[in-house]
């Protein structure tokens, strides 16, 4: 034997004005706010993904491209707004450390302003890099670093034979 259950409309909902009906949804209120906050957080994360992070040397993330060529590893870093003298590059203990800092100060009728831009990135290098022959250049906002390989670091091509 089956029992049919039907919901009865509330008399108060039938007599409500259209403007007052949304207020009847307060029972769903916490869930709706939670869902709206989650959506807002996801939107803000997508929007601010490339913003600088506190503690990230007051800078931004460099867009790095690392290419492993036969003779060297070539690192290209987009770093617009710097001068060649603003960079501090180091190769030590199997790591490449990229630092850049630029400070500027302007004075005019309205007052004084200053700006400081800093970038920092460090990553491990494979063995077989000749750190005495590392070369770097900066042109049109792109820092290019060439890390030559030692003969041991170049590797050896192995021919595959068929039977």
C-alpha positions as CSV (number, residue, x, y, z in Angstrom):
1,X,0.0,0.0,0.0
2,X,1.5,3.4,-1.1
3,X,0.8,6.6,0.7
4,X,0.8,9.8,-1.3
5,X,2.2,12.8,0.5
6,X,1.5,16.3,-0.8
7,X,2.8,19.5,0.5
8,X,0.3,22.1,1.5
9,X,1.0,25.6,0.4
10,X,1.4,28.0,3.2
11,X,-1.4,30.5,3.4
12,X,1.0,33.2,4.2
13,X,2.9,32.6,0.9
14,X,-0.3,32.9,-1.1
15,X,-1.1,36.2,0.4
16,X,2.4,37.7,0.2
17,X,3.2,40.5,-2.2
18,X,5.8,39.6,-4.9
19,X,8.4,41.9,-3.2
20,X,8.0,40.1,0.1
21,X,8.3,36.5,-1.3
22,X,12.1,36.5,-1.4
23,X,12.1,37.1,2.3
24,X,10.4,33.7,2.7
25,X,13.6,32.0,1.6
26,X,15.5,32.9,4.8
27,X,15.5,29.2,5.6
28,X,18.1,28.7,2.8
29,X,19.9,31.9,3.8
30,X,23.2,30.5,5.3
31,X,23.7,28.1,2.3
32,X,23.2,30.9,-0.2
33,X,25.7,33.2,1.4
34,X,28.2,30.4,1.7
35,X,27.9,29.5,-1.9
36,X,28.1,33.1,-3.0
37,X,31.3,33.6,-0.9
38,X,32.9,30.5,-2.5
39,X,32.1,31.8,-5.9
40,X,33.5,35.2,-5.1
41,X,36.7,33.7,-3.7
42,X,37.2,31.6,-6.9
43,X,36.6,34.7,-9.0
44,X,39.1,36.8,-6.9
45,X,41.7,34.0,-7.1
46,X,41.4,33.8,-10.9
47,X,41.7,37.6,-11.1
48,X,44.6,38.0,-8.7
49,X,46.6,34.9,-9.7
50,X,49.5,37.0,-11.1
51,X,49.6,39.7,-8.4
52,X,52.7,39.9,-6.2
53,X,52.5,37.9,-3.0
54,X,53.5,39.3,0.4
55,X,56.9,38.2,1.2
56,X,57.8,37.7,-2.4
57,X,60.5,40.3,-2.2
58,X,57.9,43.1,-2.9
59,X,58.0,42.1,-6.6
60,X,56.3,39.9,-9.0
61,X,57.0,36.5,-10.5
62,X,59.3,36.5,-13.4
63,X,58.2,34.6,-16.4
64,X,61.0,32.1,-16.9
65,X,61.8,30.0,-19.9
66,X,64.5,27.3,-19.5
67,X,65.8,25.6,-22.6
68,X,68.2,22.7,-22.5
69,X,70.3,22.9,-25.7
70,X,73.2,20.7,-26.7
71,X,76.0,23.0,-25.6
72,X,74.3,25.0,-22.8
73,X,71.2,25.6,-20.7
74,X,69.6,28.9,-21.6
75,X,67.4,30.8,-19.2
76,X,65.3,33.7,-20.3
77,X,63.5,35.8,-17.7
78,X,61.1,38.6,-18.5
79,X,62.1,41.5,-16.3
80,X,60.9,44.8,-17.8
81,X,61.9,48.2,-16.3
82,X,65.4,47.3,-15.1
83,X,68.8,48.2,-16.2
84,X,71.7,45.8,-16.6
85,X,73.4,47.1,-13.4
86,X,70.2,46.3,-11.4
87,X,70.8,42.5,-11.6
88,X,72.7,40.3,-9.1
89,X,73.2,36.9,-10.6
90,X,75.0,34.1,-8.8
91,X,75.9,30.5,-9.5
92,X,76.8,28.7,-6.3
93,X,76.3,25.3,-4.7
94,X,74.5,24.0,-7.7
95,X,71.9,26.8,-7.7
96,X,71.3,29.8,-10.0
97,X,70.1,32.8,-8.0
98,X,68.5,35.7,-9.9
99,X,68.0,39.0,-8.1
100,X,67.1,42.4,-9.4
101,X,66.4,45.6,-7.5
102,X,65.6,49.1,-8.8
103,X,64.8,52.1,-6.7
104,X,63.7,55.5,-8.0
105,X,62.8,58.7,-6.3
106,X,61.1,61.8,-7.7
107,X,60.5,65.2,-6.3
108,X,58.1,67.7,-7.7
109,X,55.8,70.5,-6.6
110,X,53.3,68.1,-4.9
111,X,55.9,66.3,-2.9
112,X,58.2,63.4,-3.1
113,X,57.5,59.8,-4.2
114,X,59.7,56.7,-4.4
115,X,59.3,53.3,-6.0
116,X,61.2,50.1,-5.3
117,X,61.0,47.0,-7.4
118,X,62.6,43.8,-6.5
119,X,62.7,40.3,-8.0
120,X,64.1,37.1,-6.7
121,X,64.2,33.6,-8.1
122,X,66.4,30.6,-7.3
123,X,66.5,27.1,-8.7
124,X,68.7,24.0,-8.8
125,X,71.0,23.4,-11.7
126,X,71.9,20.0,-13.0
127,X,75.4,18.7,-12.6
128,X,77.8,19.4,-15.5
129,X,77.5,23.2,-15.7
130,X,80.7,25.2,-16.2
131,X,80.0,28.0,-13.7
132,X,83.2,29.9,-14.8
133,X,81.8,30.4,-18.3
134,X,78.2,31.6,-17.4
135,X,77.2,34.6,-19.6
136,X,74.3,37.0,-19.1
137,X,72.8,39.8,-21.2
138,X,69.8,42.1,-20.9
139,X,68.0,43.5,-23.8
140,X,64.4,44.9,-24.3
141,X,63.3,43.7,-20.9
142,X,64.5,40.2,-21.3
143,X,67.4,38.8,-19.2
144,X,69.2,35.9,-21.0
145,X,71.6,33.7,-19.1
146,X,73.7,31.0,-20.9
147,X,75.0,28.2,-18.7
148,X,77.5,26.2,-20.7
149,X,77.8,22.5,-20.1
150,X,81.0,20.7,-19.3
151,X,82.0,17.8,-21.5
152,X,80.5,15.4,-18.9
153,X,77.3,17.5,-18.7
154,X,76.7,17.3,-22.5
155,X,76.0,13.7,-22.4
156,X,76.5,11.2,-25.1
157,X,74.1,10.0,-27.8
158,X,73.6,6.3,-27.8
159,X,72.7,4.5,-31.0
160,X,70.0,1.9,-30.9
161,X,70.7,-1.3,-32.9
162,X,68.2,-3.7,-34.3
163,X,68.6,-7.5,-34.2
